[in-house]
Amino acid sequence: MSVTKIGIIGASGYTGLELIKILVNHPNFEISYIATTTGGIDLDVLHPCMKGVFNCAVEKADADEIVKRCELVFLALPHQASMGFAKGLLEQGVKIVDLSADYRLELETYEKHYCKHEDKEHLDQAVYGLPELYRQEIKKASLVANPGCYPTASILALLPFVKYINEDFPIFIDAKSGVSGAGKKCTELTQYNSINENIFAYKVLSHRHEPEIKEKLFKQSKKAFDINFVPHLIPATRGELIDAYMLITEDINPLEVLRDFYKDEPFVRIFDKPVDIKSCGGTNFCDIYAQKKGNKLYVNSAVDNILRGSSSQAVANANLMCGYAESTALPLIAYVP
Protein backbone atom coordinates (compact mmCIF):
# COMPACT_ATOMS: atom_id res chain seq x y z
CA MET A 1 0.00 0.00 0.00
CA SER A 2 1.40 3.39 -0.98
CA VAL A 3 2.02 5.92 1.79
CA THR A 4 2.36 9.70 1.47
CA LYS A 5 4.08 11.67 4.20
CA ILE A 6 2.07 14.70 5.19
CA GLY A 7 2.29 17.67 7.51
CA ILE A 8 -0.22 19.92 9.23
CA ILE A 9 0.84 23.53 9.72
CA GLY A 10 -1.42 25.48 12.06
CA ALA A 11 -2.46 22.62 14.30
CA SER A 12 -3.67 24.71 17.22
CA GLY A 13 -7.04 25.71 15.72
CA TYR A 14 -10.25 23.78 15.18
CA THR A 15 -9.51 22.98 11.54
CA GLY A 16 -6.03 21.73 12.43
CA LEU A 17 -7.48 19.45 15.09
CA GLU A 18 -10.13 18.11 12.70
CA LEU A 19 -7.39 17.34 10.16
CA ILE A 20 -5.46 15.35 12.76
CA LYS A 21 -8.58 13.42 13.81
CA ILE A 22 -9.24 12.36 10.21
CA LEU A 23 -5.64 11.70 9.20
CA VAL A 24 -4.80 9.54 12.22
CA ASN A 25 -6.98 6.84 10.65
CA HIS A 26 -6.00 7.42 7.02
CA PRO A 27 -4.50 4.26 5.45
CA ASN A 28 -2.40 6.16 2.90
CA PHE A 29 -1.28 9.28 4.75
CA GLU A 30 1.42 9.19 7.40
CA ILE A 31 1.50 12.23 9.69
CA SER A 32 5.20 13.10 9.76
CA TYR A 33 5.09 16.73 10.88
CA ILE A 34 2.74 18.82 12.99
CA ALA A 35 3.51 22.46 13.65
CA THR A 36 2.23 25.80 14.87
CA THR A 37 3.82 29.23 14.61
CA THR A 38 5.28 28.79 18.12
CA GLY A 39 5.71 25.03 18.65
CA GLY A 40 7.35 23.59 21.74
CA ILE A 41 4.43 21.53 23.02
CA ASP A 42 3.15 17.96 22.85
CA LEU A 43 0.01 17.28 20.85
CA ASP A 44 -1.87 15.81 23.81
CA VAL A 45 -1.21 19.01 25.75
CA LEU A 46 -2.29 21.21 22.87
CA HIS A 47 -5.38 19.04 22.28
CA PRO A 48 -6.14 16.90 25.37
CA CYS A 49 -8.74 14.93 23.39
CA MET A 50 -5.85 13.24 21.56
CA LYS A 51 -4.37 11.77 24.75
CA GLY A 52 -4.17 7.99 24.39
CA VAL A 53 -5.06 8.25 20.71
CA PHE A 54 -2.09 9.88 19.00
CA ASN A 55 0.76 11.96 20.31
CA CYS A 56 3.81 13.66 18.89
CA ALA A 57 5.81 16.84 19.34
CA VAL A 58 4.19 19.95 17.91
CA GLU A 59 7.07 21.87 16.41
CA LYS A 60 7.62 25.46 15.38
CA ALA A 61 6.84 25.66 11.68
CA ASP A 62 10.04 25.55 9.64
CA ALA A 63 10.04 25.41 5.83
CA ASP A 64 13.30 23.44 5.61
CA GLU A 65 11.95 20.73 7.92
CA ILE A 66 8.70 20.57 5.96
CA VAL A 67 10.60 20.00 2.70
CA LYS A 68 12.70 17.23 4.30
CA ARG A 69 9.80 15.38 5.89
CA CYS A 70 6.64 16.01 3.86
CA GLU A 71 5.35 15.33 0.38
CA LEU A 72 2.11 17.24 1.00
CA VAL A 73 1.12 19.74 3.68
CA PHE A 74 -2.12 21.21 4.89
CA LEU A 75 -1.81 24.91 5.67
CA ALA A 76 -4.39 25.70 8.36
CA LEU A 77 -3.14 29.25 8.78
CA PRO A 78 -4.75 32.70 8.59
CA HIS A 79 -4.77 34.55 5.29
CA GLN A 80 -1.49 36.26 4.42
CA ALA A 81 0.44 33.85 6.67
CA SER A 82 -0.35 30.96 4.32
CA MET A 83 1.10 32.47 1.18
CA GLY A 84 4.38 33.15 2.98
CA PHE A 85 4.84 29.42 3.61
CA ALA A 86 3.30 28.19 0.37
CA LYS A 87 5.57 30.04 -2.03
CA GLY A 88 8.80 28.43 -0.83
CA LEU A 89 7.30 24.97 -0.37
CA LEU A 90 5.84 24.88 -3.86
CA GLU A 91 9.22 25.81 -5.32
CA GLN A 92 10.69 22.79 -3.49
CA GLY A 93 8.08 20.40 -4.90
CA VAL A 94 5.83 20.03 -1.84
CA LYS A 95 2.13 19.75 -2.63
CA ILE A 96 -0.19 22.03 -0.67
CA VAL A 97 -3.81 22.15 0.38
CA ASP A 98 -4.33 25.68 1.68
CA LEU A 99 -7.27 26.22 4.02
CA SER A 100 -6.89 30.01 4.08
CA ALA A 101 -8.30 32.46 1.54
CA ASP A 102 -4.90 33.24 0.01
CA TYR A 103 -5.34 31.29 -3.23
CA ARG A 104 -9.14 31.12 -3.59
CA LEU A 105 -9.79 34.34 -5.49
CA GLU A 106 -8.71 36.26 -8.53
CA LEU A 107 -5.96 38.77 -7.72
CA GLU A 108 -8.12 41.89 -7.96
CA THR A 109 -10.88 40.39 -5.81
CA TYR A 110 -8.42 39.12 -3.22
CA GLU A 111 -6.58 42.41 -2.84
CA LYS A 112 -9.84 44.33 -2.61
CA HIS A 113 -11.16 42.25 0.29
CA TYR A 114 -8.02 40.94 2.05
CA CYS A 115 -4.54 42.38 1.50
CA LYS A 116 -1.77 42.74 -1.07
CA HIS A 117 -0.92 39.33 -2.50
CA GLU A 118 2.69 38.21 -2.11
CA ASP A 119 2.67 35.15 -4.38
CA LYS A 120 1.00 36.13 -7.64
CA GLU A 121 2.90 33.50 -9.61
CA HIS A 122 1.35 30.58 -7.75
CA LEU A 123 -2.03 32.26 -7.45
CA ASP A 124 -2.53 31.57 -11.15
CA GLN A 125 -1.68 27.89 -10.63
CA ALA A 126 -4.08 27.24 -7.76
CA VAL A 127 -7.13 25.04 -8.29
CA TYR A 128 -10.29 25.82 -6.34
CA GLY A 129 -10.88 22.82 -4.13
CA LEU A 130 -14.55 22.03 -4.67
CA PRO A 131 -14.45 18.46 -6.08
CA GLU A 132 -17.93 18.70 -7.61
CA LEU A 133 -16.59 21.44 -9.90
CA TYR A 134 -12.89 20.75 -10.37
CA ARG A 135 -12.26 17.08 -9.59
CA GLN A 136 -10.10 16.41 -12.66
CA GLU A 137 -8.06 19.59 -12.21
CA ILE A 138 -7.50 18.80 -8.52
CA LYS A 139 -6.01 15.42 -9.47
CA LYS A 140 -3.23 17.20 -11.38
CA ALA A 141 -2.73 20.11 -8.99
CA SER A 142 0.21 20.95 -6.76
CA LEU A 143 -1.72 23.73 -4.99
CA VAL A 144 -5.39 23.48 -4.04
CA ALA A 145 -7.25 26.39 -2.48
CA ASN A 146 -9.75 24.83 -0.10
CA PRO A 147 -13.07 26.74 -0.23
CA GLY A 148 -14.59 28.63 2.66
CA CYS A 149 -17.48 27.06 4.56
CA TYR A 150 -20.12 29.58 3.51
CA PRO A 151 -19.11 29.39 -0.19
CA THR A 152 -19.10 25.58 -0.11
CA ALA A 153 -22.69 25.39 1.14
CA SER A 154 -23.89 28.32 -0.98
CA ILE A 155 -22.26 27.34 -4.28
CA LEU A 156 -23.41 23.73 -4.04
CA ALA A 157 -26.95 24.95 -3.30
CA LEU A 158 -27.11 27.46 -6.16
CA LEU A 159 -25.05 25.81 -8.88
CA PRO A 160 -27.71 23.42 -10.24
CA PHE A 161 -30.06 26.36 -10.83
CA VAL A 162 -27.81 28.96 -12.48
CA LYS A 163 -29.38 28.54 -15.93
CA TYR A 164 -32.85 29.12 -14.47
CA ILE A 165 -32.12 32.11 -12.20
CA ASN A 166 -33.46 35.49 -13.31
CA GLU A 167 -30.40 37.75 -13.50
CA ASP A 168 -32.52 40.90 -13.30
CA PHE A 169 -33.25 40.26 -9.63
CA PRO A 170 -30.90 39.77 -6.68
CA ILE A 171 -30.15 36.51 -4.89
CA PHE A 172 -30.44 36.70 -1.10
CA ILE A 173 -28.52 34.23 1.06
CA ASP A 174 -29.40 33.95 4.74
CA ALA A 175 -26.62 31.96 6.40
CA LYS A 176 -26.29 30.62 9.94
CA SER A 177 -23.17 29.10 11.44
CA GLY A 178 -22.06 27.50 14.67
CA VAL A 179 -19.56 29.43 16.76
CA SER A 180 -16.61 27.23 15.71
CA GLY A 181 -16.76 29.05 12.37
CA ALA A 182 -15.49 32.16 14.12
CA GLY A 183 -12.30 30.38 15.14
CA LYS A 184 -10.79 29.32 18.44
CA LYS A 185 -9.88 32.75 19.75
CA CYS A 186 -12.61 34.18 21.97
CA THR A 187 -14.05 37.57 21.03
CA GLU A 188 -16.76 39.80 22.42
CA LEU A 189 -19.26 38.17 20.05
CA THR A 190 -18.27 34.56 20.72
CA GLN A 191 -17.97 34.56 24.50
CA TYR A 192 -20.60 32.51 26.29
CA ASN A 193 -22.79 35.34 27.61
CA SER A 194 -23.03 36.84 24.09
CA ILE A 195 -23.92 33.73 22.10
CA ASN A 196 -25.82 31.65 24.66
CA GLU A 197 -29.58 31.71 23.93
CA ASN A 198 -28.89 34.30 21.24
CA ILE A 199 -28.61 34.69 17.47
CA PHE A 200 -27.40 37.70 15.54
CA ALA A 201 -26.23 38.85 12.15
CA TYR A 202 -22.69 40.10 11.58
CA LYS A 203 -20.77 41.62 8.66
CA VAL A 204 -24.12 42.25 7.00
CA LEU A 205 -23.76 42.49 3.19
CA SER A 206 -19.99 42.91 3.64
CA HIS A 207 -18.69 39.42 4.49
CA ARG A 208 -15.59 38.40 2.51
CA HIS A 209 -17.19 35.13 1.43
CA GLU A 210 -19.77 37.03 -0.63
CA PRO A 211 -17.31 37.88 -3.45
CA GLU A 212 -16.02 34.29 -3.35
CA ILE A 213 -19.53 32.96 -3.99
CA LYS A 214 -20.13 35.50 -6.74
CA GLU A 215 -16.80 34.86 -8.46
CA LYS A 216 -17.15 31.08 -8.53
CA LEU A 217 -20.74 31.18 -9.80
CA PHE A 218 -19.66 33.57 -12.55
CA LYS A 219 -16.88 31.19 -13.61
CA GLN A 220 -19.44 28.42 -14.03
CA SER A 221 -22.29 30.39 -15.60
CA LYS A 222 -20.77 33.59 -17.04
CA LYS A 223 -23.61 35.37 -15.25
CA ALA A 224 -22.82 38.22 -12.84
CA PHE A 225 -25.43 37.47 -10.20
CA ASP A 226 -26.20 40.13 -7.61
CA ILE A 227 -25.37 38.15 -4.47
CA ASN A 228 -26.54 39.56 -1.13
CA PHE A 229 -25.12 37.57 1.76
CA VAL A 230 -26.02 37.91 5.44
CA PRO A 231 -24.32 35.55 7.95
CA HIS A 232 -25.51 34.86 11.50
CA LEU A 233 -23.94 33.23 14.54
CA ILE A 234 -26.13 30.71 16.33
CA PRO A 235 -25.71 29.09 19.77
CA ALA A 236 -24.30 25.83 18.37
CA THR A 237 -20.73 24.55 18.33
CA ARG A 238 -20.72 23.39 14.71
CA GLY A 239 -22.94 23.26 11.66
CA GLU A 240 -24.03 25.65 8.97
CA LEU A 241 -27.41 26.28 7.35
CA ILE A 242 -27.95 28.22 4.13
CA ASP A 243 -31.32 29.61 2.99
CA ALA A 244 -31.16 31.16 -0.48
CA TYR A 245 -33.97 33.05 -2.23
CA MET A 246 -34.20 33.99 -5.92
CA LEU A 247 -36.52 34.34 -8.92
CA ILE A 248 -36.42 31.86 -11.79
CA THR A 249 -37.37 32.08 -15.46
CA GLU A 250 -38.72 28.55 -16.08
CA ASP A 251 -41.26 26.19 -14.54
CA ILE A 252 -39.02 23.49 -13.05
CA ASN A 253 -39.21 20.74 -10.49
CA PRO A 254 -36.35 21.84 -8.23
CA LEU A 255 -35.85 18.47 -6.56
CA GLU A 256 -35.59 16.78 -9.93
CA VAL A 257 -33.04 19.39 -11.01
CA LEU A 258 -30.99 18.71 -7.88
CA ARG A 259 -31.16 14.93 -8.19
CA ASP A 260 -30.13 15.01 -11.83
CA PHE A 261 -27.29 17.49 -11.28
CA TYR A 262 -25.79 15.56 -8.35
CA LYS A 263 -26.67 12.01 -9.38
CA ASP A 264 -23.00 10.96 -9.51
CA GLU A 265 -21.78 12.94 -6.51
CA PRO A 266 -21.12 10.82 -3.40
CA PHE A 267 -21.00 13.70 -0.92
CA VAL A 268 -24.11 15.65 -1.88
CA ARG A 269 -27.40 14.33 -0.53
CA ILE A 270 -30.77 15.57 -1.79
CA PHE A 271 -33.67 15.61 0.66
CA ASP A 272 -37.41 15.98 0.06
CA LYS A 273 -37.82 18.17 3.15
CA PRO A 274 -35.80 21.07 4.61
CA VAL A 275 -32.40 20.01 5.89
CA ASP A 276 -30.84 20.52 9.31
CA ILE A 277 -27.31 20.86 10.65
CA LYS A 278 -27.34 17.86 12.97
CA SER A 279 -27.98 15.27 10.26
CA CYS A 280 -24.71 16.17 8.50
CA GLY A 281 -22.73 17.28 11.56
CA GLY A 282 -19.48 15.32 11.83
CA THR A 283 -19.56 14.30 8.13
CA ASN A 284 -18.31 15.37 4.72
CA PHE A 285 -21.83 15.57 3.30
CA CYS A 286 -23.59 18.62 1.96
CA ASP A 287 -27.36 18.17 2.31
CA ILE A 288 -29.66 20.16 -0.02
CA TYR A 289 -33.39 20.78 -0.40
CA ALA A 290 -35.31 23.11 -2.74
CA GLN A 291 -38.89 24.26 -3.25
CA LYS A 292 -40.56 26.78 -5.52
CA LYS A 293 -43.69 28.92 -5.39
CA GLY A 294 -44.57 30.31 -8.80
CA ASN A 295 -41.39 31.97 -10.06
CA LYS A 296 -39.84 32.14 -6.58
CA LEU A 297 -37.23 29.54 -5.63
CA TYR A 298 -35.99 28.62 -2.16
CA VAL A 299 -32.84 26.51 -1.80
CA ASN A 300 -31.72 25.14 1.55
CA SER A 301 -28.36 23.49 2.30
CA ALA A 302 -26.42 22.31 5.34
CA VAL A 303 -22.81 21.32 6.03
CA ASP A 304 -20.55 20.78 9.00
CA ASN A 305 -18.67 24.07 8.79
CA ILE A 306 -15.33 22.73 10.04
CA LEU A 307 -15.50 19.44 8.11
CA ARG A 308 -17.19 19.76 4.70
CA GLY A 309 -16.64 23.48 5.07
CA SER A 310 -12.95 23.01 5.82
CA SER A 311 -10.99 19.98 7.02
CA SER A 312 -12.70 16.91 5.55
CA GLN A 313 -12.98 18.68 2.21
CA ALA A 314 -9.25 19.41 2.47
CA VAL A 315 -8.58 15.69 2.95
CA ALA A 316 -10.81 14.87 -0.04
CA ASN A 317 -8.69 17.25 -2.11
CA ALA A 318 -5.45 15.70 -0.82
CA ASN A 319 -6.76 12.24 -1.67
CA LEU A 320 -7.38 13.33 -5.25
CA MET A 321 -4.00 15.07 -5.52
CA CYS A 322 -2.17 11.93 -4.39
CA GLY A 323 -4.10 9.44 -6.51
CA TYR A 324 -6.19 7.89 -3.73
CA ALA A 325 -9.94 7.37 -3.70
CA GLU A 326 -11.60 10.68 -2.88
CA SER A 327 -13.64 9.14 -0.05
CA THR A 328 -10.68 7.60 1.80
CA ALA A 329 -10.96 8.22 5.57
CA LEU A 330 -13.70 10.84 5.18
CA PRO A 331 -16.30 10.87 7.98
CA LEU A 332 -19.71 9.58 6.93
CA ILE A 333 -21.77 9.15 10.10
CA ALA A 334 -23.35 12.17 11.75
CA TYR A 335 -23.05 13.12 15.41
CA VAL A 336 -26.62 12.10 16.26
CA PRO A 337 -28.16 12.48 18.78
Secondary structure as UniProt FT lines:
FT   STRAND          4..9
FT   TURN            11..12
FT   HELIX           14..23
FT   TURN            24..25
FT   STRAND          29..36
FT   STRAND          41..42
FT   HELIX           43..46
FT   HELIX           48..50
FT   TURN            51..53
FT   STRAND          57..60
FT   HELIX           63..69
FT   STRAND          72..75
FT   TURN            79..80
FT   HELIX           81..91
FT   TURN            92..93
FT   STRAND          95..98
FT   TURN            102..104
FT   HELIX           107..113
FT   HELIX           120..123
FT   TURN            124..125
FT   STRAND          127..128
FT   HELIX           131..140
FT   STRAND          143..145
FT   HELIX           149..158
FT   HELIX           159..161
FT   TURN            162..164
FT   TURN            167..168
FT   STRAND          171..177
FT   HELIX           179..182
FT   TURN            188..190
FT   HELIX           192..195
FT   TURN            196..197
FT   STRAND          200..201
FT   TURN            204..206
FT   HELIX           209..221
FT   STRAND          227..233
FT   STRAND          240..248
FT   HELIX           254..261
FT   TURN            262..264
FT   TURN            266..267
FT   STRAND          268..270
FT   TURN            278..282
FT   STRAND          286..293
FT   TURN            294..295
FT   STRAND          296..303
FT   TURN            305..310
FT   HELIX           311..321
FT   TURN            322..323
FT   TURN            326..329
//
